[in-house]
Amino acid sequence: MHWRRGECVVYAKQKHSAAPGRRAREVDAAAKGESYSYVVDKFLLVKAVRDDGQVVLMTRRGKEHSVDADDPNLRKASLWQLWWHRHRYSEMRRSLAALEKAEV
């Protein structure tokens, strides 16, 4: 998959805890039921595409995560997700624009 800077993406992140949140899906209880493993969709923006095949993703609060460009958990945001989470993506786009302005 080819990624571009500023592209809206969704990353399905695997998590573990004692109490999954409301956005959790694919919830599985541990053997004794003391913890759960689940998947949460993270709504991110592509900050950069590296030559080594890594994609740098940016969160709404400016944190960065690097993942492989061909990671099966990484996908483009659907039109529905773009509309439903437009406030998240617009915040990230403003942050990315401010970063670009500061780099110049």
Secondary structure, 3 states (H helix, E strand, C coil): CCCCCCCEEEEEEEEEECCCCCCCEEEEECCCCCCEEEEEEEEEEEEEECCCCEEEEECCCCCEEEEECCCCCEEECCHHHHHHCHHHHHHHHHHHHHHHHHHC
